[in-house]
Amino acid sequence: MVIVNTDILFNQLKQHIQSKPFVLLQMYSDVQKHPQENRISCYWVDFQFEQYIVPVHHTEQFRDNLPMIETEQTIYVQDLKQYHHNTLVFGKDIKDMNWSYYQQTNQPYDSEQHLTNAHHHQYRLHYDKQNINDVIPLVKHAEYFQPISKQLYKEYQQHDQTILKTLYEIERNGLKTYEKIIYSEYNPFTSTGRPSNRFGGLNFAALNKSDGSRKQFISRFNNGVLVEMDFDAYHLRLIGEIVGYEFPETSVHEHMAKLYGLPYEEAKALSFKYLYGGISDDVSDNPFFSKVNDYIKLLWNDYKNNDFIQSYIYNRKIYRKNLHDMNPNKLFNYMIQLMETENNIKILNKLNPKLQQYNSKLILYNYDAFYLI
């Protein structure tokens, strides 16, 4: 392992970076700050046969204002979103190794298992200090980086990364409050594939409607407003497309109310009950849920025969070996959330470029709703 502590070594590393693929791992200075507001303490470059660690804002840095490096080579990173938020090594062909690991195991790689005693000691002793990673010795950061780089690169497989790029585009816009811009952080590494979203003690995916926590968010533009866009009976419509049931363009819940012979609110509650709690015999003759019931059986048979289910848009596979205590309805709910997530990403990929023509930004996405400024 080479500690880059001279201009000669830095130029040597730059030549390697521009001539061959490599693994790039980054250590942010502050363990509390969002990547968009953070800085690089040091970074690790692994060419498999040789490894380099580069101090940037670390106390062992050899110079101020270390220049960025650009490359046409493939870069293998641990977190594509964090890489785009803040990096000093720029490339166009970026592969997220943790995303690959998650696609194969249905859980993210546990990098914290490699934190050294030095990391744990400093984090525990100086939990309220800024930029604590800058004082942890470089050799300890290297000790942390090495097994992560080795294992994730060894197990890397190519997978669609569209969702990661889309979530980054939303994160970097931030949300304006009366005092400042704050940032959310999406976690796509969930059991169902539906991202959670929390940072700094705020759960952005479930902002309370009644305690005033939503009132702090404002538009950053003069005379701007916040706009919410959501779907009518989103899951019912998504499933309708899959099972071949055509809903009217008008309200789905009104349509279902007529089928049930019940008032709107009762019909809405009943649809959700059947959708998420299981379809009972008393609704087996309902033309929509009859098709849904057939689909659940087909999905369960595919799952048992193929040992996985596969999403419809980005062809993500959720393997049977990585799921526990499954039953037909639970599997169906996993698929609903996966369909919802991938359809949202598909829509957001079309919406985002259009917004760039206007004074408008996408600042949040919550399951069945998008928020713009």
C-alpha positions in Angstrom: 0.0 0.0 0.0 1.4 3.4 -1.0 0.6 6.5 0.9 0.6 9.4 -1.6 2.6 12.0 0.2 4.6 13.7 -2.6 3.7 15.3 -6.0 5.8 12.5 -7.7 3.6 9.8 -6.2 0.5 11.7 -7.0 1.5 12.1 -10.6 2.3 8.4 -10.7 -1.1 7.6 -9.4 -2.7 9.9 -11.9 -1.1 8.0 -14.8 -2.3 4.7 -13.4 -5.9 6.1 -13.0 -5.9 7.3 -16.6 -4.6 4.0 -18.0 -6.5 1.1 -16.3 -9.8 0.4 -14.4 -9.7 0.6 -10.6 -11.7 0.6 -7.4 -12.2 3.9 -5.7 -13.4 4.1 -2.1 -13.8 7.5 -0.3 -13.7 8.5 3.3 -15.6 11.6 4.2 -14.2 13.9 6.8 -17.4 14.1 8.9 -19.5 11.1 9.9 -22.6 13.2 10.5 -22.8 15.5 7.5 -24.7 14.7 4.3 -22.3 13.8 1.4 -23.5 16.9 -0.5 -22.2 19.1 2.3 -19.2 17.0 3.3 -15.6 16.9 2.1 -13.1 14.1 1.2 -10.8 13.2 4.0 -8.9 10.6 2.0 -9.5 8.2 -0.9 -8.4 4.7 -1.7 -7.4 3.5 -5.2 -7.1 -0.2 -5.8 -5.6 -1.6 -9.0 -5.7 -5.1 -7.5 -1.9 -5.5 -7.8 -1.2 -2.2 -6.1 -3.2 0.1 -3.7 -2.8 3.8 -3.0 -4.3 6.0 -0.2 -4.5 9.7 -0.9 -4.9 12.2 2.0 -7.0 15.2 0.9 -8.3 17.1 4.0 -6.6 14.6 6.4 -4.0 15.8 8.9 -1.4 13.7 7.0 -2.0 15.6 3.8 1.1 16.7 1.9 -0.4 19.7 0.2 -3.5 21.9 0.1 -5.9 21.9 -2.7 -5.2 18.6 -4.2 -6.2 18.7 -7.9 -9.0 16.5 -9.3 -8.2 13.7 -11.7 -10.3 12.9 -14.8 -10.3 9.5 -16.5 -12.0 7.5 -19.3 -11.4 4.3 -17.4 -14.1 2.3 -15.5 -14.4 3.2 -11.8 -15.8 0.7 -9.3 -17.2 2.6 -6.3 -18.9 1.6 -3.1 -21.8 4.0 -3.4 -22.7 5.7 -6.7 -24.8 8.4 -5.1 -22.1 9.4 -2.6 -19.6 9.4 -5.4 -21.6 11.8 -7.5 -22.2 14.1 -4.5 -18.5 14.6 -3.8 -15.4 13.2 -5.5 -12.0 14.2 -6.7 -11.7 11.4 -9.3 -14.1 12.0 -12.2 -15.2 9.5 -14.7 -18.2 8.6 -16.9 -18.2 4.8 -16.5 -19.0 4.3 -12.8 -20.0 0.9 -11.4 -21.6 0.6 -7.9 -20.3 -2.6 -6.3 -22.6 -2.3 -3.3 -25.6 -2.2 -5.6 -24.3 -5.4 -7.3 -23.9 -7.1 -3.9 -27.4 -6.1 -2.9 -28.9 -7.4 -6.2 -27.4 -10.8 -5.4 -28.1 -11.0 -1.6 -31.1 -8.6 -1.1 -29.2 -6.7 1.5 -26.4 -4.1 1.4 -22.8 -5.0 2.2 -21.9 -4.4 5.9 -18.9 -2.1 5.5 -19.0 -1.1 9.2 -17.8 -4.6 10.2 -14.4 -3.4 8.9 -14.1 -0.3 11.1 -11.0 -0.6 13.3 -10.7 -0.1 17.0 -9.3 3.3 16.2 -12.5 4.3 14.3 -14.7 3.0 17.1 -12.7 4.8 19.8 -12.7 8.1 18.0 -16.4 7.9 17.1 -17.3 7.1 20.7 -15.0 9.6 22.3 -15.6 12.5 19.9 -19.1 11.8 18.6 -19.9 15.6 18.8 -16.8 16.7 16.9 -16.7 17.6 13.2 -14.4 16.0 10.7 -13.2 13.3 13.0 -12.0 11.1 10.2 -9.3 13.6 9.4 -7.4 12.6 12.6 -7.7 8.8 12.4 -4.4 7.5 11.0 -4.3 6.8 7.3 -3.1 3.3 7.9 -6.3 2.6 9.9 -8.4 3.9 7.0 -6.4 1.7 4.7 -7.1 -1.3 7.0 -10.8 -0.4 6.7 -10.7 0.0 2.9 -8.8 -3.1 1.9 -11.3 -5.9 2.7 -14.2 -3.9 1.3 -12.4 -3.3 -2.0 -11.3 -6.9 -2.3 -14.6 -8.5 -1.6 -17.0 -6.2 -3.4 -14.8 -6.1 -6.5 -14.5 -9.9 -6.5 -18.3 -10.4 -6.4 -19.2 -7.6 -8.8 -21.8 -8.3 -11.5 -23.3 -5.8 -13.9 -26.8 -4.6 -13.0 -29.0 -1.7 -14.1 -28.2 1.4 -12.0 -30.9 3.7 -13.2 -32.5 4.0 -9.8 -29.3 5.2 -8.2 -28.7 8.0 -10.7 -32.3 9.1 -10.4 -32.2 9.2 -6.6 -29.0 11.2 -6.7 -30.6 13.8 -9.0 -33.3 14.3 -6.4 -31.0 14.3 -3.4 -28.7 17.0 -4.8 -31.5 19.5 -5.2 -32.2 19.5 -1.4 -35.2 21.0 0.3 -35.4 24.7 1.2 -36.5 25.7 4.7 -36.8 29.1 6.2 -33.3 28.9 7.4 -31.3 26.8 4.9 -31.3 24.0 2.4 -31.3 20.5 3.9 -30.7 17.2 2.1 -32.5 13.9 2.2 -30.8 10.5 1.6 -32.5 7.7 -0.1 -31.7 4.1 0.9 -32.6 1.8 -2.0 -31.2 -1.3 -0.1 -34.5 -2.5 1.3 -36.0 -5.9 1.2 -38.7 -5.0 -1.3 -36.7 -2.5 -3.3 -38.9 0.5 -2.2 -36.4 3.2 -1.1 -36.6 4.6 2.4 -35.5 8.2 2.9 -34.2 9.8 6.1 -31.4 12.0 7.2 -30.5 14.1 10.1 -33.3 12.8 12.3 -36.0 13.5 9.7 -37.9 10.7 8.0 -38.6 12.4 4.6 -40.7 9.4 3.5 -43.2 9.9 6.3 -43.4 13.6 7.2 -46.2 14.1 9.6 -49.2 16.0 8.3 -50.4 17.2 11.6 -47.4 18.2 13.8 -46.2 21.1 11.6 -43.0 19.4 10.4 -44.0 20.0 6.8 -44.5 23.7 7.2 -40.8 24.5 7.3 -40.3 23.6 3.6 -40.7 26.5 1.1 -39.8 27.2 -2.5 -36.4 28.7 -3.1 -37.7 30.8 -6.0 -39.3 34.3 -5.7 -43.0 33.8 -5.7 -42.5 30.1 -6.0 -44.8 27.4 -4.6 -44.5 23.8 -3.7 -46.4 21.4 -5.9 -47.4 17.9 -5.1 -48.2 15.4 -7.8 -49.7 12.1 -6.9 -51.6 9.2 -8.5 -55.2 8.1 -8.3 -55.3 4.6 -6.7 -51.7 4.0 -7.8 -51.3 0.3 -6.8 -54.7 -0.7 -8.2 -53.9 0.8 -11.5 -50.4 -0.7 -11.6 -51.8 -4.2 -10.9 -54.6 -3.6 -13.4 -52.0 -3.2 -16.1 -50.2 -6.4 -15.1 -53.4 -8.6 -14.8 -55.1 -7.1 -17.9 -57.9 -5.2 -16.1 -58.8 -1.9 -17.7 -59.9 0.8 -15.2 -61.8 3.9 -16.4 -59.9 7.2 -16.7 -62.1 8.5 -13.9 -61.7 7.6 -10.2 -60.7 4.0 -9.6 -62.2 4.0 -6.1 -65.6 5.2 -7.5 -65.4 2.4 -10.0 -64.7 -0.1 -7.3 -67.5 1.4 -5.1 -70.0 0.5 -7.9 -68.7 -3.0 -8.1 -69.0 -3.4 -4.3 -72.3 -1.6 -4.1 -70.8 0.5 -1.2 -70.0 4.2 -0.5 -66.7 5.6 -1.7 -64.7 5.5 1.6 -65.9 2.0 2.5 -65.0 0.8 -0.9 -61.5 2.4 -0.7 -60.8 0.7 2.6 -62.1 -2.6 1.4 -59.9 -2.5 -1.7 -56.8 -1.9 0.4 -57.8 -4.7 2.8 -58.1 -7.2 -0.1 -54.9 -5.9 -1.7 -52.6 -6.1 1.3 -54.4 -8.5 3.6 -55.4 -11.2 1.2 -58.4 -11.9 -1.1 -61.2 -13.7 0.6 -63.8 -16.0 -1.0 -66.6 -13.3 -0.7 -64.8 -11.2 -3.3 -63.8 -14.1 -5.7 -66.5 -13.1 -8.2 -65.2 -9.4 -8.3 -63.9 -9.1 -11.9 -60.8 -7.2 -10.8 -59.8 -9.2 -7.7 -60.6 -12.5 -9.6 -57.8 -11.6 -12.0 -55.6 -10.5 -9.1 -56.1 -13.8 -7.4 -55.1 -15.7 -10.5 -52.0 -13.5 -10.8 -51.0 -14.2 -7.1 -51.2 -17.9 -7.8 -49.1 -17.6 -11.0 -46.5 -15.4 -9.2 -46.2 -17.9 -6.4 -45.7 -20.8 -8.8 -43.0 -18.9 -10.7 -41.3 -18.1 -7.5 -41.2 -21.7 -6.4 -40.2 -23.1 -9.8 -37.6 -20.5 -10.7 -36.4 -19.6 -7.2 -36.8 -15.9 -7.9 -39.2 -13.3 -9.0 -38.2 -10.7 -11.7 -39.3 -7.1 -12.0 -41.1 -5.9 -15.2 -39.1 -2.7 -16.0 -35.5 -3.1 -14.9 -35.5 -6.9 -14.7 -34.3 -7.0 -11.1 -34.4 -10.5 -9.6 -35.3 -11.1 -6.0 -34.0 -14.6 -5.1 -35.9 -17.1 -3.0 -32.7 -17.9 -1.0 -32.7 -14.3 0.3 -36.3 -14.2 1.4 -37.7 -15.6 4.6 -41.2 -16.6 5.8 -42.8 -16.0 2.4 -46.3 -16.8 1.4 -48.3 -16.0 -1.7 -49.7 -12.7 -0.4 -46.5 -11.5 1.1 -44.7 -12.2 -2.2 -47.4 -10.3 -4.0 -46.9 -7.3 -1.8 -43.2 -7.4 -2.4 -44.0 -7.3 -6.2 -46.4 -4.4 -5.8 -43.7 -2.3 -4.1 -41.2 -3.3 -6.7 -43.5 -2.4 -9.5 -44.3 1.0 -7.8 -40.7 1.8 -7.4 -39.6 1.0 -10.9 -42.5 2.7 -12.5 -41.7 5.9 -10.4 -38.1 5.8 -11.6 -39.2 5.4 -15.2 -41.5 8.5 -14.8 -38.9 10.5 -13.0 -36.4 9.9 -15.7 -38.8 11.5 -18.2 -39.9 14.3 -15.8 -36.4 15.5 -14.6 -35.1 16.6 -18.0 -38.3 18.5 -18.7 -38.0 20.4 -15.4 -34.6 21.7 -16.4 -36.3 24.0 -18.9 -38.0 25.9 -16.1 -37.4 27.4 -12.7 -38.4 24.1 -11.1 -36.7 21.2 -9.3 -37.8 17.8 -8.1 -37.0 17.8 -4.4 -38.8 14.7 -3.0 -40.4 11.5 -4.1 -42.6 9.5 -1.7 -44.0 6.2 -3.0 -47.1 7.6 -4.8 -46.2 11.3 -4.9 -43.6 13.7 -6.3 -42.9 17.2 -4.9 -41.6 20.0 -7.0 -40.6 23.6 -6.5 
